[in-house]
Amino acid sequence: MRLSTKFGLGVAALSLAAALGTAAARAETFALVTINQQALFFNQINDGAKAAAKAAGADLVIFDANNVPAAQNTAIENYVTQKVDGIILVAIDVNGVKPAVTEAKKAGIPVIAIDAQIPDGDNVAFVGVDNTKAGALIGQHYADYVKKEMKGEASVGVIGALNSFIQNQRLDGFKQAVAASGAKVKFLDTVDGQNVQDVALGAAENLMTANPTMTTLYATGEPALIGAVSAVESQGRQSDVKVFGWDLTAQAVKGIDEGWVAAVVQQDPAGEGKAAVEALSTLKKGGKVEPIINVPVTIVTKENVDQFRGMFK
C-alpha cells in the first residue's frame, strides 16, 4: 500500500513536471518594437507576427515608439530587464539603436531586425527588403515609363522621411537608376514627410505649389504616398502629375484605376512579421537562421493591381 502510494505520488509528480515543462515551452515571450501604429504597413507586420506567435504558442507584446527613436532604445532596455525570449525591431534610427541591440545580445536575447538593416549591428538576422535595390527597381520602372509615356522627359519632386534610413536608401536607389537610364529627368525639391500622414500631406502640397510645372512625384513610404495622392487630388492635378511610390493603400489603388498613380512598390509586411517570429522560434529551439532573410517586392501597376484589392475590403 505504501509502495503503491509512493508510486502514485511519483507518477503525479512526473505528470506535474511534464505539465509545467509544456507550460514553460508555451510561455516564451517575444517583443516587437515598431515605429508607429498609424501606417497600414506596420500594422500588417504586427498582424503577421501575431499570427505566427499564436501558431508557435508564444506570447507577443508590441511597443509603439510613435516615431520617437529614443523610445525604441528605452523599450529594448526594458525588455532586456524583463528577460523576454526574443526581440523583433523595426528601427527608426538604425545607428542610434545599436547600443540597445548590443545590450540585448549580451543578455543572451536574440534580436531580429525587420525592414531596416542595422549596419554592423549585433542583431542575429535581418528580415525584409534590400531597399536600395528595390529603389533602383522602381527607378528603372519610372525611367521606362518616362521614355514610353512622357516622351522621355519629366520633372520629379520627392516626398521622403529624412529621419528614416531605409527611405533614404529607397531614394538613393531610385536616383541611381534614373540617372543611369538616359531618361531626361530633372530632380526638384525633396520634402520631409517625417513618416506621418498629415505632415506628408502638407509637405506634398507645398512641394506642388512651389513647382507648378512638376510632372511626377516619388513617395518613399506609405505616409508619403498617402500625402502625395491626397495632394494631387486636392489640387486637381490628376491629369498632369503621375505618382510613383511605396506601399499600397486604398487611395493608391483608386489612383491606379484612374490612371494617374503609375506604379507602387508593394512589400509583404505580414510575411516579414511572420518570418521574424518563426526565426526567433527556431533560435529558441536551438536551430540556426540565415543572417539575411529576403522578402521579395512587387511593382504594382494597372496590369496586376487586381490581385491586391482584397487587402482593402
C-alpha positions in Angstrom: 0.0 0.0 0.0 2.8 2.3 0.9 4.7 1.4 -2.2 1.6 2.0 -4.3 1.1 5.4 -2.7 4.7 6.4 -3.4 4.4 5.1 -6.9 1.2 7.2 -7.4 2.8 10.3 -6.0 5.8 9.7 -8.2 3.6 9.5 -11.3 1.7 12.6 -10.2 5.0 14.5 -9.7 6.2 13.4 -13.1 2.9 14.4 -14.7 3.1 17.8 -12.9 6.7 18.3 -14.1 5.7 17.4 -17.7 2.8 19.8 -17.5 5.0 22.6 -16.1 7.5 21.9 -18.8 4.9 22.1 -21.5 3.6 25.4 -20.0 7.1 26.8 -19.9 7.7 25.9 -23.5 4.5 27.8 -24.4 5.4 30.8 -22.2 8.0 32.2 -24.4 7.5 35.9 -24.8 8.7 37.9 -27.9 8.6 41.7 -28.0 8.0 43.6 -31.2 9.4 47.2 -31.2 7.8 49.1 -34.0 7.9 52.6 -35.5 4.2 53.6 -35.2 0.8 52.1 -35.5 -0.7 54.7 -37.8 0.7 53.2 -41.1 -1.0 50.2 -42.5 2.4 48.7 -43.3 3.5 48.5 -39.7 0.1 47.1 -38.6 0.4 44.4 -41.2 3.8 43.5 -39.8 2.1 43.2 -36.4 -0.7 41.0 -37.8 1.8 38.6 -39.4 3.8 38.5 -36.2 0.7 37.9 -34.0 -0.5 35.0 -36.2 3.0 33.4 -36.2 3.3 33.8 -32.4 -0.1 32.2 -31.8 0.9 29.3 -34.1 4.1 28.9 -32.1 2.4 29.0 -28.7 4.3 32.2 -27.8 3.2 35.5 -26.3 3.8 38.6 -28.3 4.0 42.1 -26.8 4.2 45.2 -29.1 5.7 48.5 -28.3 4.7 51.6 -30.4 7.6 54.2 -30.5 5.3 56.7 -32.1 8.1 57.9 -34.4 10.5 58.7 -31.5 13.9 57.0 -32.0 15.0 57.2 -28.3 11.8 55.5 -27.3 12.9 52.4 -29.1 16.2 52.2 -27.2 14.3 52.6 -23.9 11.8 49.9 -24.9 14.6 47.4 -25.8 16.4 48.1 -22.5 13.2 47.5 -20.6 12.6 44.2 -22.4 16.1 43.1 -21.6 15.4 43.8 -17.9 12.1 41.8 -18.2 14.1 39.0 -19.8 11.9 38.4 -22.8 12.9 35.5 -25.0 13.5 37.5 -28.2 13.0 40.9 -29.7 11.8 42.0 -33.2 12.9 45.5 -34.2 11.6 47.9 -36.9 14.2 50.6 -36.4 13.8 54.3 -36.9 17.4 55.3 -36.3 19.5 52.2 -37.3 22.7 53.6 -35.8 21.3 55.2 -32.7 19.6 51.9 -31.7 22.8 49.8 -31.9 23.8 50.1 -28.3 20.4 48.7 -27.1 20.7 45.9 -29.6 24.2 45.1 -28.3 22.8 45.1 -24.7 20.2 42.5 -25.7 22.9 40.3 -27.3 25.0 40.5 -24.1 21.9 39.4 -22.1 21.5 36.4 -24.5 18.4 37.8 -26.1 18.3 37.5 -29.9 17.2 40.5 -31.9 15.7 40.1 -35.4 15.6 43.4 -37.4 12.7 43.9 -39.8 12.5 46.3 -42.7 15.6 48.3 -41.7 19.0 46.7 -41.6 21.3 47.6 -38.6 24.8 48.4 -40.1 27.3 46.1 -38.4 24.7 45.5 -35.7 24.5 42.7 -33.1 21.1 41.5 -34.3 21.0 37.8 -35.2 19.2 38.3 -38.6 17.5 40.8 -40.9 14.1 40.1 -42.4 12.9 42.3 -45.3 13.8 44.1 -48.5 17.0 45.3 -49.9 15.7 48.9 -50.0 18.5 50.3 -52.3 17.9 47.5 -54.9 14.1 47.9 -54.7 14.5 51.7 -55.0 16.5 51.0 -58.1 13.8 48.7 -59.4 11.1 51.3 -59.1 13.6 53.9 -60.5 14.1 51.8 -63.6 10.4 51.3 -64.0 9.9 55.1 -63.6 12.6 55.8 -66.3 11.0 53.3 -68.7 7.6 54.9 -68.1 9.0 58.4 -68.8 10.5 57.2 -72.0 7.4 55.4 -73.2 4.6 57.6 -71.8 6.1 61.0 -71.4 8.3 61.4 -74.5 11.5 60.8 -72.5 11.3 63.9 -70.3 10.0 64.6 -66.8 10.5 66.5 -63.6 10.1 64.9 -60.2 9.5 66.0 -56.7 10.2 63.7 -53.8 8.2 63.2 -50.6 10.5 61.3 -48.2 11.1 60.7 -44.5 14.5 62.1 -43.8 14.8 60.5 -40.4 14.3 57.1 -41.9 17.4 55.3 -43.0 15.6 52.9 -45.3 13.5 55.5 -47.0 16.7 57.4 -47.8 18.1 54.2 -49.3 14.9 53.9 -51.4 15.6 57.4 -52.7 19.3 56.7 -53.4 18.5 53.6 -55.4 15.8 55.5 -57.3 18.1 58.3 -58.2 20.9 56.0 -59.3 18.6 54.0 -61.6 17.1 57.1 -63.1 20.5 58.7 -63.7 21.8 55.5 -65.4 18.7 55.2 -67.6 19.4 58.0 -70.1 15.9 59.5 -69.5 15.9 63.3 -69.2 14.6 63.7 -65.7 15.0 66.9 -63.5 15.0 66.3 -59.8 13.3 69.1 -58.0 12.9 69.5 -54.2 12.8 66.7 -51.7 10.5 67.4 -48.8 10.3 65.7 -45.4 7.0 64.0 -44.6 8.5 62.6 -41.4 6.7 59.3 -41.9 3.5 60.9 -40.6 0.4 61.2 -43.0 -0.7 64.7 -42.1 2.9 66.1 -42.2 3.5 64.3 -45.6 0.3 65.8 -47.0 1.3 69.3 -46.0 4.8 68.8 -47.4 3.4 67.4 -50.7 1.0 70.3 -51.1 3.8 72.8 -50.5 6.1 70.9 -53.0 3.4 71.0 -55.7 2.6 74.7 -55.1 6.3 75.6 -55.3 6.7 73.6 -58.5 3.6 74.2 -60.6 5.0 72.6 -63.8 6.2 69.4 -62.0 5.1 66.3 -63.8 5.8 63.4 -61.4 6.0 62.6 -57.7 8.0 59.9 -55.9 7.0 58.9 -52.4 9.4 56.7 -50.4 6.9 55.2 -47.9 3.2 54.7 -47.1 2.5 58.0 -45.3 4.4 59.9 -48.0 2.4 58.1 -50.7 -0.9 58.9 -49.0 0.2 62.5 -48.7 1.2 62.6 -52.4 -2.1 61.1 -53.5 -4.2 63.4 -51.3 -2.2 66.5 -52.5 -2.7 65.6 -56.2 -6.5 65.1 -55.6 -6.9 68.3 -53.5 -5.1 70.4 -56.1 -6.9 68.7 -59.0 -3.7 67.7 -60.7 -4.7 64.1 -61.7 -4.4 65.0 -65.4 -0.8 66.3 -65.3 1.0 64.6 -62.4 1.9 60.9 -62.3 2.6 59.4 -58.9 5.1 56.6 -58.0 5.7 55.3 -54.6 5.9 52.6 -51.9 3.3 50.6 -50.1 -0.3 50.3 -51.4 -3.3 51.9 -49.8 -6.9 52.0 -50.8 -6.3 55.6 -52.1 -3.4 54.4 -54.2 -5.4 51.6 -55.7 -8.1 54.2 -56.7 -5.4 56.3 -58.3 -4.1 53.3 -60.2 -7.6 52.6 -61.5 -7.9 56.2 -62.6 -4.6 56.2 -64.4 -2.6 58.8 -62.5 -0.9 56.6 -59.9 1.5 54.8 -62.2 3.4 52.3 -60.0 3.7 51.3 -56.4 6.3 49.1 -54.7 4.4 46.5 -52.7 6.2 44.7 -49.9 4.9 41.7 -47.9 4.8 43.2 -44.3 2.7 40.4 -42.9 5.2 37.9 -44.3 8.0 39.9 -42.7 6.4 39.7 -39.3 5.7 36.0 -39.7 9.2 35.3 -40.8 10.7 37.2 -37.8 8.7 35.3 -35.2 9.4 32.0 -36.9 13.2 32.8 -36.9 13.0 33.6 -33.1 11.1 30.3 -32.5 13.8 28.4 -34.5 16.6 30.0 -32.5 14.9 29.2 -29.1 14.7 25.6 -30.2 18.5 25.6 -30.8 18.3 25.9 -34.5 20.0 28.3 -36.9 18.7 31.0 -39.2 20.1 32.8 -42.2 21.6 36.2 -41.4 19.6 37.8 -44.2 16.0 36.6 -44.9 14.9 38.4 -48.1 11.2 39.1 -48.7 10.5 39.9 -52.4 8.7 43.0 -53.6 6.2 43.5 -56.5 5.8 46.6 -58.7 2.0 47.1 -58.7 0.5 48.8 -61.8 -2.8 48.7 -63.6 -1.8 45.4 -65.1 -1.6 43.5 -61.8 -3.4 45.6 -59.2 -6.4 43.2 -59.1 -4.5 40.6 -57.1 -4.1 43.2 -54.3 -7.6 44.5 -54.0 -8.6 42.0 -51.3 -6.2 43.8 -48.9 -8.6 46.7 -48.7 -12.0 45.0 -48.4 
